[in-house]
Amino acid sequence: MTTAAIRLSGWSLLLAGVGAGIVLPHPVTTAFWTAAAKLFARSGDHGMVARLTAATKFGPKIRRGLDRRPSRRIGGVAEAF
């Protein structure tokens, strides 16, 4: 994926988090914003990652999500189910 596509995906997740924050509890919003921060870090936009993790309310939760080990993937056909 190109850097522009990764950043666009990150912005899409940020907007989805804002929309989810209106009707859903904050863990859902935090999950969206953590995924967006991971995409921004992958694209090399460390300034945006710093902005997301510096937020007063959600910043520490996003930082914890970034520090967590990724879940183990099974791979193959089992992922489809």
N, C-alpha and C positions, 0 to 999 in steps of 0.2 A: 504494500500500500504506500502511496506517496505521502509526503509530509502534509500536503494540503488536505488530502482526504482524511488523514488521521486527525488533524486539527478540526476539520468540519464535523467529524464524528464526536469529538470532544465538546464542541459547542452545542451539538444536538443533544448530547446527554445533559449538559448544563440546563438547557431549556426544558428538557423533559423533567429534570429535578425540580425546576421552578413550578411547572404545571402539577407535578405530583405533590408538591408541598402544599398546594391549595386544598387538596382533598384527602391526602394520605398522611400518616404520621411521619415524623422526622427520620426514622431509620431508612425509609424508602428514599427520601431525598438525599440522605447521606450516602447511600449506596450509589445513586446516580452520580453524585458529585465526586465520589472517590474514583469511580470508573472514568469519569471525565479527567480527573487529575492524572490518572495512569496514562491516558491517551496523550495528554499534553506533555507529560514527561517523556513518553516514547517519541514524540515529534520534536523534542528538544526545546520546548517552550517552558523553561524553568521559571520564568517570571510569572506565568499564569498559575503554575503549581504553587509558587510562593504566595500568590494572592489568595488562592483557595484554602491553603493551610493556615493562613494568618487570620482568617475570619474568627470573630470572637465566639460565636455560638457553635459552629460546625467544624472549625479548623482542627481542634484536637481529635475529633472523631475521624476526620478525613486523614489526618496524619497516622492514626492507629491503623486505619484501613490500608494505607500505603505501606506501612511497616510489616503488616501481616504476611506470612508466607502464602503463596498462591495455593489454592486447593489442588489436590492431586488429581490428575486426569487419568481415566482408565484407557482411553484410546480405542480406535477401531469402531466396530459396529455397536458396541455397548453405549457409546455416546448418543446415539440416535434415540435411545429409549429413556 
